[in-house]
C-alpha cells in the first residue's frame, strides 16, 4: 500500500459516488476526516491505544501521514474539503 494507491482508490470511489448520485440528481460533498495523528481535540482512550500502537509501527504511521499529505495536495482537484 502506498499513498498513490490510496489516492487512486479514493479518486475511483469519488467517481463512483458522483456517477450514482448524478443519475438521481443528488448533489455530493466529500470530506477528508482527521485521523488521530492530525486531530486537535483530546484523544479518547481507544484513540490513545491506537496511537500507542502506531508508535510501535513507524511504517504504518508514515503511510498515514504521507497519505494525508497526498490527499491534501490533491484536495482541490478532487473536490474534497480537507
OpenMM code with the backbone's topology and positions (N, CA, C; nanometers):
from openmm import Vec3, app, unit

residues = "UNK UNK UNK UNK UNK UNK UNK UNK UNK UNK UNK UNK UNK UNK UNK UNK UNK UNK UNK UNK UNK UNK UNK UNK UNK UNK UNK UNK UNK UNK UNK UNK UNK UNK UNK UNK UNK UNK UNK UNK UNK UNK UNK UNK UNK UNK UNK UNK UNK UNK UNK UNK UNK UNK UNK UNK UNK UNK UNK UNK UNK UNK UNK UNK UNK UNK UNK UNK UNK UNK UNK UNK UNK UNK UNK UNK UNK UNK UNK UNK UNK UNK".split()
positions = [
    Vec3(0.0854, -0.1172, 0.0000),
    Vec3(0.0000, 0.0000, 0.0000),
    Vec3(0.0899, 0.1233, 0.0000),
    Vec3(0.0525, 0.2176, -0.0837),
    Vec3(0.1267, 0.3433, -0.0925),
    Vec3(0.0269, 0.4588, -0.0953),
    Vec3(0.0726, 0.5811, -0.0670),
    Vec3(-0.0172, 0.6958, -0.0780),
    Vec3(-0.0777, 0.7094, -0.2178),
    Vec3(-0.0015, 0.6754, -0.3216),
    Vec3(-0.0541, 0.6844, -0.4580),
    Vec3(-0.1695, 0.5866, -0.4793),
    Vec3(-0.1589, 0.4670, -0.4244),
    Vec3(-0.2668, 0.3683, -0.4356),
    Vec3(-0.3897, 0.4160, -0.3594),
    Vec3(-0.3689, 0.4733, -0.2423),
    Vec3(-0.4805, 0.5256, -0.1633),
    Vec3(-0.5491, 0.6391, -0.2388),
    Vec3(-0.4710, 0.7279, -0.2983),
    Vec3(-0.5277, 0.8376, -0.3775),
    Vec3(-0.6081, 0.7834, -0.4952),
    Vec3(-0.5540, 0.6856, -0.5648),
    Vec3(-0.6237, 0.6269, -0.6795),
    Vec3(-0.7564, 0.5636, -0.6369),
    Vec3(-0.7554, 0.4914, -0.5251),
    Vec3(-0.8783, 0.4284, -0.4753),
    Vec3(-0.9802, 0.5339, -0.4334),
    Vec3(-0.9344, 0.6385, -0.3661),
    Vec3(-1.0247, 0.7456, -0.3226),
    Vec3(-1.0846, 0.8163, -0.4443),
    Vec3(-1.0015, 0.8421, -0.5435),
    Vec3(-1.0486, 0.9065, -0.6667),
    Vec3(-1.1542, 0.8188, -0.7355),
    Vec3(-1.1312, 0.6885, -0.7399),
    Vec3(-1.2277, 0.5963, -0.8001),
    Vec3(-1.3582, 0.5938, -0.7205),
    Vec3(-1.3482, 0.5969, -0.5886),
    Vec3(-1.4687, 0.5993, -0.5041),
    Vec3(-1.5490, 0.7270, -0.5277),
    Vec3(-1.4810, 0.8389, -0.5374),
    Vec3(-1.5492, 0.9661, -0.5636),
    Vec3(-1.6212, 0.9597, -0.6981),
    Vec3(-1.5535, 0.9078, -0.8004),
    Vec3(-1.6147, 0.8982, -0.9325),
    Vec3(-1.7386, 0.8091, -0.9286),
    Vec3(-1.7314, 0.6983, -0.8579),
    Vec3(-1.8460, 0.6075, -0.8490),
    Vec3(-1.9638, 0.6737, -0.7786),
    Vec3(-1.9360, 0.7423, -0.6686),
    Vec3(-2.0430, 0.8086, -0.5939),
    Vec3(-2.1030, 0.9219, -0.6769),
    Vec3(-2.0173, 1.0000, -0.7414),
    Vec3(-2.0685, 1.1092, -0.8259),
    Vec3(-2.1550, 1.0540, -0.9386),
    Vec3(-2.1113, 0.9438, -0.9978),
    Vec3(-2.1887, 0.8843, -1.1056),
    Vec3(-2.3255, 0.8366, -1.0592),
    Vec3(-2.3281, 0.7654, -0.9476),
    Vec3(-2.4551, 0.7159, -0.8950),
    Vec3(-2.5441, 0.8310, -0.8498),
    Vec3(-2.4852, 0.9267, -0.7800),
    Vec3(-2.5638, 1.0406, -0.7311),
    Vec3(-2.6166, 1.1235, -0.8478),
    Vec3(-2.5335, 1.1448, -0.9487),
    Vec3(-2.5735, 1.2242, -1.0637),
    Vec3(-2.6901, 1.1617, -1.1395),
    Vec3(-2.6944, 1.0294, -1.1411),
    Vec3(-2.8040, 0.9606, -1.2099),
    Vec3(-2.9391, 0.9900, -1.1458),
    Vec3(-2.9361, 1.0283, -1.0180),
    Vec3(-3.0595, 1.0592, -0.9460),
    Vec3(-3.0731, 1.2071, -0.9115),
    Vec3(-2.9823, 1.2891, -0.9656),
    Vec3(-2.9889, 1.4328, -0.9420),
    Vec3(-2.9521, 1.4734, -0.8003),
    Vec3(-2.8689, 1.3932, -0.7358),
    Vec3(-2.8298, 1.4207, -0.5977),
    Vec3(-2.6922, 1.4873, -0.5957),
    Vec3(-2.6805, 1.5969, -0.5248),
    Vec3(-2.5516, 1.6656, -0.5092),
    Vec3(-2.4642, 1.5876, -0.4113),
    Vec3(-2.3350, 1.5941, -0.4325),
    Vec3(-2.2420, 1.5248, -0.3429),
    Vec3(-2.1450, 1.6233, -0.2799),
    Vec3(-2.0958, 1.5868, -0.1656),
    Vec3(-1.9892, 1.6607, -0.0969),
    Vec3(-1.8962, 1.5560, -0.0377),
    Vec3(-1.7667, 1.5812, -0.0441),
    Vec3(-1.6682, 1.4871, 0.0072),
    Vec3(-1.5788, 1.5571, 0.1085),
    Vec3(-1.5577, 1.4904, 0.2187),
    Vec3(-1.4781, 1.5462, 0.3283),
    Vec3(-1.3742, 1.4433, 0.3697),
    Vec3(-1.2501, 1.4872, 0.3835),
    Vec3(-1.1441, 1.4005, 0.4327),
    Vec3(-1.1378, 1.4206, 0.5842),
    Vec3(-1.1660, 1.3155, 0.6550),
    Vec3(-1.1755, 1.3223, 0.8007),
    Vec3(-1.0372, 1.3253, 0.8660),
    Vec3(-1.0258, 1.3922, 0.9795),
    Vec3(-0.8972, 1.3908, 1.0512),
    Vec3(-0.8701, 1.2516, 1.1087),
    Vec3(-0.7452, 1.2243, 1.1308),
    Vec3(-0.7075, 1.0990, 1.1963),
    Vec3(-0.6554, 1.1326, 1.3356),
    Vec3(-0.6249, 1.0312, 1.4106),
    Vec3(-0.5710, 1.0572, 1.5448),
    Vec3(-0.4341, 1.1237, 1.5377),
    Vec3(-0.3708, 1.1175, 1.4208),
    Vec3(-0.2411, 1.1832, 1.4047),
    Vec3(-0.2560, 1.3308, 1.3686),
    Vec3(-0.3780, 1.3712, 1.3274),
    Vec3(-0.3967, 1.5095, 1.2822),
    Vec3(-0.4997, 1.5878, 1.3625),
    Vec3(-0.5852, 1.5186, 1.4360),
    Vec3(-0.6928, 1.5909, 1.5053),
    Vec3(-0.6384, 1.6726, 1.6220),
    Vec3(-0.7077, 1.7801, 1.6518),
    Vec3(-0.6640, 1.8734, 1.7550),
    Vec3(-0.7296, 1.8470, 1.8912),
    Vec3(-0.8445, 1.7806, 1.8895),
    Vec3(-0.9161, 1.7557, 2.0145),
    Vec3(-0.8431, 1.6487, 2.0964),
    Vec3(-0.8708, 1.6448, 2.2268),
    Vec3(-0.8101, 1.5391, 2.3092),
    Vec3(-0.8513, 1.4009, 2.2576),
    Vec3(-0.7594, 1.3068, 2.2671),
    Vec3(-0.7867, 1.1710, 2.2210),
    Vec3(-0.8709, 1.0945, 2.3224),
    Vec3(-0.9554, 1.0068, 2.2714),
    Vec3(-1.0314, 0.9168, 2.3584),
    Vec3(-0.9381, 0.8049, 2.4037),
    Vec3(-0.9766, 0.7288, 2.5051),
    Vec3(-0.8921, 0.6159, 2.5459),
    Vec3(-0.8633, 0.5190, 2.4300),
    Vec3(-0.9626, 0.4902, 2.3483),
    Vec3(-0.9411, 0.3996, 2.2350),
    Vec3(-0.8424, 0.4598, 2.1350),
    Vec3(-0.8539, 0.5901, 2.1110),
    Vec3(-0.7613, 0.6560, 2.0189),
    Vec3(-0.6199, 0.6562, 2.0760),
    Vec3(-0.6073, 0.6724, 2.2049),
    Vec3(-0.4746, 0.6671, 2.2665),
    Vec3(-0.4126, 0.5286, 2.2490),
    Vec3(-0.4953, 0.4239, 2.2559),
    Vec3(-0.4457, 0.2875, 2.2346),
    Vec3(-0.3943, 0.2707, 2.0914),
    Vec3(-0.4699, 0.3231, 1.9953),
    Vec3(-0.4274, 0.3136, 1.8556),
    Vec3(-0.2988, 0.3931, 1.8349),
    Vec3(-0.2913, 0.5110, 1.8930),
    Vec3(-0.1712, 0.5931, 1.8806),
    Vec3(-0.0507, 0.5212, 1.9408),
    Vec3(-0.0709, 0.4549, 2.0527),
    Vec3(0.0390, 0.3782, 2.1152),
    Vec3(0.0867, 0.2688, 2.0200),
    Vec3(-0.0086, 0.2023, 1.9534),
    Vec3(0.0303, 0.1007, 1.8542),
    Vec3(0.1099, 0.1646, 1.7413),
    Vec3(0.0614, 0.2786, 1.6899),
    Vec3(0.1301, 0.3433, 1.5788),
    Vec3(0.2722, 0.3840, 1.6146),
    Vec3(0.2944, 0.4138, 1.7402),
    Vec3(0.4306, 0.4487, 1.7837),
    Vec3(0.5240, 0.3288, 1.7714),
    Vec3(0.4669, 0.2076, 1.7697),
    Vec3(0.5496, 0.0868, 1.7545),
    Vec3(0.5573, 0.0420, 1.6087),
    Vec3(0.4853, 0.1119, 1.5225),
    Vec3(0.4808, 0.0759, 1.3808),
    Vec3(0.5109, 0.1985, 1.2951),
    Vec3(0.6380, 0.2369, 1.2870),
    Vec3(0.6732, 0.3576, 1.2116),
    Vec3(0.6283, 0.3556, 1.0658),
    Vec3(0.6293, 0.2398, 1.0023),
    Vec3(0.5887, 0.2328, 0.8615),
    Vec3(0.4400, 0.2644, 0.8467),
    Vec3(0.3594, 0.2124, 0.9374),
    Vec3(0.2149, 0.2377, 0.9332),
    Vec3(0.1865, 0.3860, 0.9601),
    Vec3(0.2542, 0.4403, 1.0587),
    Vec3(0.2370, 0.5818, 1.0921),
    Vec3(0.2793, 0.6702, 0.9745),
    Vec3(0.3890, 0.6351, 0.9098),
    Vec3(0.4360, 0.7126, 0.7942),
    Vec3(0.3363, 0.7037, 0.6791),
    Vec3(0.2796, 0.5850, 0.6564),
    Vec3(0.1806, 0.5694, 0.5499),
    Vec3(0.0605, 0.6609, 0.5741),
    Vec3(0.0139, 0.6675, 0.6965),
    Vec3(-0.0995, 0.7554, 0.7289),
    Vec3(-0.0626, 0.9008, 0.7023),
    Vec3(0.0516, 0.9431, 0.7546),
    Vec3(0.0933, 1.0828, 0.7362),
    Vec3(0.1142, 1.1170, 0.5890),
    Vec3(0.1792, 1.0291, 0.5141),
    Vec3(0.2054, 1.0548, 0.3729),
    Vec3(0.0758, 1.0532, 0.2915),
    Vec3(-0.0170, 0.9656, 0.3280),
    Vec3(-0.1449, 0.9586, 0.2575),
    Vec3(-0.2261, 1.0849, 0.2808),
    Vec3(-0.2279, 1.1325, 0.4042),
    Vec3(-0.2984, 1.2575, 0.4333),
    Vec3(-0.2382, 1.3721, 0.3541),
    Vec3(-0.1064, 1.3789, 0.3462),
    Vec3(-0.0407, 1.4857, 0.2709),
    Vec3(-0.0756, 1.4759, 0.1228),
    Vec3(-0.0804, 1.3545, 0.0684),
    Vec3(-0.1134, 1.3346, -0.0724),
    Vec3(-0.2561, 1.3786, -0.1022),
    Vec3(-0.3497, 1.3392, -0.0167),
    Vec3(-0.4888, 1.3797, -0.0377),
    Vec3(-0.5017, 1.5316, -0.0246),
    Vec3(-0.4352, 1.5889, 0.0746),
    Vec3(-0.4429, 1.7341, 0.0932),
    Vec3(-0.3895, 1.8078, -0.0298),
    Vec3(-0.2795, 1.7596, -0.0881),
    Vec3(-0.2226, 1.8229, -0.2070),
    Vec3(-0.3159, 1.8134, -0.3271),
    Vec3(-0.4027, 1.7142, -0.3274),
    Vec3(-0.4932, 1.6907, -0.4401),
    Vec3(-0.6375, 1.7296, -0.4094),
    Vec3(-0.6621, 1.7880, -0.2945),
    Vec3(-0.7986, 1.8155, -0.2491),
    Vec3(-0.8760, 1.9032, -0.3479),
    Vec3(-0.8158, 2.0065, -0.3992),
    Vec3(-0.8870, 2.0959, -0.4920),
    Vec3(-0.9276, 2.0220, -0.6184),
    Vec3(-0.8372, 1.9442, -0.6744),
    Vec3(-0.8698, 1.8697, -0.7972),
    Vec3(-0.9739, 1.7627, -0.7728),
    Vec3(-0.9749, 1.7042, -0.6525),
    Vec3(-1.0718, 1.6013, -0.6188),
    Vec3(-1.2073, 1.6601, -0.5795),
    Vec3(-1.2069, 1.7873, -0.5407),
    Vec3(-1.3297, 1.8472, -0.4894),
    Vec3(-1.3582, 1.8023, -0.3480),
    Vec3(-1.2524, 1.7862, -0.2710),
    Vec3(-1.2637, 1.7360, -0.1340),
    Vec3(-1.2371, 1.8498, -0.0363),
    Vec3(-1.3217, 1.8598, 0.0650),
    Vec3(-1.2964, 1.9548, 0.1733),
    Vec3(-1.2015, 1.8854, 0.2697),
    Vec3(-1.0888, 1.9479, 0.2897),
    Vec3(-0.9863, 1.8870, 0.3749),
    Vec3(-0.9898, 1.9490, 0.5118),
] * unit.nanometer
topology = app.Topology()
chain = topology.addChain("A")
for resn in residues:
    res = topology.addResidue(resn, chain)
    for name in ("N", "CA", "C"):
        topology.addAtom(name, app.Element.getBySymbol(name[0]), res)
